[in-house]
Amino acid sequence: MPPVFAHGRLRLYLLKLLDEAPRHGYEVIRLLEERFQGLYAPSAGTVYPRLAKLEAEGLVTYATEGGRKVYSITEAGRAELADRGGELADLELEIRDSVSELAAEIRDDVRGAAGALRREMRAAASASAAPVEDASWAAAKEELRKARQEWKEQARRAKDESRRAREEAQAARRQAKEAQERAREEVMRIASQFQEQFAKSGGMLGNLAGSWLGGTTTTTARPGDAGATGADAAGTTTDATAGTAAPDPHWAEDLTPTGDPARDLDRLLDRFRDDIRDAARDHGVTPAGLAAARAHLAATADRIAGTLRPRP
């Protein structure tokens, strides 16, 4: 007889039963016997060690009620059950096949026993010159009738269980597919939000660096924006002169002069660097924004260096 559960599958099915409701060990055994329509019932030596191992792995826990351990599934157990949804659907189909195989073996055993009984009865009838249906003959026929009736009932239950397992497996596969679709849509939504945020932060960093040049700003044209043409309409970054923006007249006025111009310049450069870093931290930096900021910083460095050079 092939094994009812393949390696590791009984462990998965125990998690499924405990996910339905908290149960004690003998209730788990009884439920397994019911799922197999009485054709298979695991022993306590099979079920209890696996429950103990699941408890040691943190997948189930138990509480003592009336002197018995009542096992419940944990959040970690539910997570593993969700991750193995497709495998659980296959397991339902395996259980259906196991029930069918067990029913077929019982049917063959009944047929073999019935055939042997018929042969014995024929031999007894041939040996008797005047066959008489005595009490032993009637008992043999009744035993055969009961065996046939039991086989029919088991075959009917196996058929019902097979149909139910097939329906549950189909439903489990459908639910697993729907869960995957929902997860994929959520990932795409989050990725789209990040993309929009990064696109916004790139333009903000370019504009901040441009304000230090006194009017040169970097703008990012997007498809559909008013005035976007050619490459700009495709979403590329271009430099445009938007006029001379008046610098903040109060910038760094809280830095009290020390009387040492070189030291005061260092303090101004520190403030400039801090402002740029704060903007990058608050809004993020994209590759396009970094390239624009580098160009602005280079121009600003040239202007400041030219201002500090002695004039001829």
Number of C-alpha atoms within 10 A of each C-alpha: 7 8 7 18 14 10 8 9 15 17 15 17 17 19 21 16 16 20 18 10 10 17 19 19 15 15 12 21 20 14 15 19 15 14 18 23 19 15 18 16 16 14 10 13 8 11 17 16 11 16 21 15 13 19 18 11 12 14 20 24 19 18 13 10 9 7 7 12 14 18 21 22 25 18 13 13 23 17 11 14 20 14 12 14 18 17 17 21 21 19 20 21 21 20 19 24 18 22 26 21 16 21 23 16 13 17 19 13 13 17 16 12 14 19 13 12 16 15 12 13 15 12 11 12 15 11 10 10 7 8 11 9 10 8 8 9 15 11 12 16 15 12 14 19 13 12 17 16 12 15 20 14 12 22 20 14 19 26 16 14 21 22 14 16 22 20 14 16 23 16 13 19 17 14 14 18 14 12 14 12 12 12 12 11 12 12 12 12 12 10 12 12 12 12 13 10 14 19 20 17 21 26 24 22 27 26 19 18 26 24 18 19 20 15 18 20 26 26 22 22 20 17 13 12 12 9 8 16 14 8 13 18 17 13 16 15 20 13 13 12 12 11 10 12 15 11 12 10 7 7 11 12 9 7 11 9 12 9 8 8 10 10 12 15 12 11 16 16 12 11 15 15 11 12 14 14 14 11 16 19 11 10 18 19 22 19 11 18 26 17 15 24 23 13 14 23 16 10 15 17 13 12 12 11 10 11 10 9 8 6 6 3
